[in-house]
Amino acid sequence: MPLTPDQLANEPAERLMYPPFDFRIEPPGDGWFSVDGVDQYQQIGNDGAGGAFVLLPPSQRVLYVSSEGQAGIIAADFEEFIQLIVTHPYWRDILRFSGGGKLAEMRRAAAALEATLDDEDEVNEARDFVRSQLALAEPADPVGALHRAVSASDVTVRAPDGNPCTGLVNRYTVDDSPFLRGVAD
């Protein structure tokens, strides 16, 4: 049976997801954005910077809307989302250093970011704990799943002023980061 937000809400959510995964299950926000063609969506949580995670009907894809005006689909469903943030808590940086959304660059970024984790033991301990508590399987290809979700992101999210949000991918690669350049490949 797939993991649902309700199941996670019954767990010690703060202990499970924050930190290091930067996901808090919280009551729905004030609806500070709209999604074209979607009358109602289910906000499932927030990140520490005020971004929102939302399930979109009817397929229950996970939409992320940052507090800086970026938005896009990041997972096909809630379970894939949890697997993504547990496996790659730096998923935003994978998109930042994706070379415009290229899968090969996303894989390079994931490897470099994993190699530079500040507290690898703490993150690995948290990963193991969440996987055991939620009976999560190790995902086969979370970077590939993120790439598919972002590439197929067909939603338009609008800020309160009516302007559309920008996408989540960026043109940078790990070669553009002095911090990551020496770690890649």
N, C-alpha and C positions, 0 to 999 in steps of 0.2 A: 504494500500500500504506500503511495507516495506521501512524502512529508507535507504537512500543511502548516500555515501560520498558527492555527489553533493549537496544534500539538506542541509547537515551540513555545507558545504562550504559557502552557502548563508546566514547562521546565523552568528551572531557575534562570530566566532569560538573561539577566544582567551578567550572571556568572558564565553562561554559555557563550554569549556573542560579543560582549564588550568588556574590555579590550581583549584581544588585539584586532578583532574583525570589524570594528567600527560600524556595528549595526545594533540599534536599540529598537526593541518592540515597544512601540508607544501608541497611545490613542491617535486617531486620525488628526492631522493638522487642520489648519484653517482654510485649506483649499486655495493656496496662493498661486496656483497654476491651473490651466485647463488643458484638456486633450481633445483635439479636433475629432468629432464623430463619436465621442464617448461621453455619455451623460453622467454615469457614475462609475467610480473605480474604488478599489479597496486599498487604502494606505496601510501598509503593514509595518512600517517603521521609518526611522530616521538615522542619519549618520551624525557624527559629532559636529559637523559644520553646518547643519541645517538642511541637508539634502534629504529628499524623500524617496522611499522605495514603495512602489505601487503595483498591485496586481490588476491587469487590464482584462475586462471581460471580452469575449466569452472564453478565450483560450488560457487565461491566467498567466500570460507572459509577464515578466517582471520588468517594469520601467523604472529607471533611475532618473531623478530630476535634481541636479545640483543647485545649491544656493547661488551659484555664479551664472546661472542661465544656460547650462548645458543639459541635454536630455537624450535618452535613447533606451531601447530595449537592451537588457544585459543578460537575460536568461529566458529559456523557453517555459520554465515553470518555477515554483517556489523551491522545490528540492534542488534543482540545478543551480539556482541562485545561492542557496546555502552551501552547496558543494564548492561553488566558485569562490565565495568569500573565505571559506575555511582553507581551501587549497592555496588560493592566491589573495591574501588580504590586501595586497598592493595592486589589485585589478585595475584601479583608476590609472596607475602609472603604466601598466601594460598598454592601456589605450593611449596615454599621453605619448609614449615612445613607440607607437605603432607604425610610423612612417606613412600616415594617411590611411590606416586600417589594413595594412598588409599582414597576413597571417605569419609569414616568416619573421617579420620584424617583431610581431607580438611574442612569438616564441623566444626570440633572442632577448627581448625585454624581460620576460618571465624568468628566464635562466639567470640573467644578470641581477635582477631584483632579489631573487631567492638567495643568491650568493652574497648579497650585501645586507641581509637582515640584521638589524641591530641586536636583537636578543633572540637568536635562533632557537635556543633551548626553550624559552618561554613560549614562543609561537608553536613549536612542535608539540610541547606539552598541551597547549590549548587545543591544537588540532586533534590530537589523540583523544582528549577528553570529550570534545564535541562529537567526534565520530562515534565514540563508544556510547555516549549518552543517547544519541539520536539514531544509532544503528545505521549510520551512513556508510555506504560503500565508497571506496576510493574511486573518484571519477576517472573514466578512461582518457578523456582529453578535454580538460576544462578550458584551456586556451582556445582550442578549436570550437568549443561550444560558445564561448564568449564571442569569437570572431563571427560565427554564424548568426548569433543573436543581433550583434551590432550591425552587421552587414545587411540583415533583413529588417532592420528597424524602419518601419513604415509609418510611424506616428509623428504627428506634429503637436508639440507641446508649446503652449503659449504662456508667457509671463503675464502678470496682471495688466500691463499696459497694452496687451494684444500682440506684441511682437513675438515671433517664433523663437524658441530656444535653439541654440546651435547644437551640433552633434557632439558626441563624446570623444571621438578620435581626434588625434592631433598629428601633425606632419613630422614631428621630431622622431629621431631614432636614438638608440643608446649611444651611437657615435656622437651625438650632439651634447651628451652629458659628460663632463669631466669625471663625475663620480662613477658613472657606469661604463664609460668607454673602455677602460682597462680590464673590465671583468667580462665583457661580452666575448663570445666565441672562445 
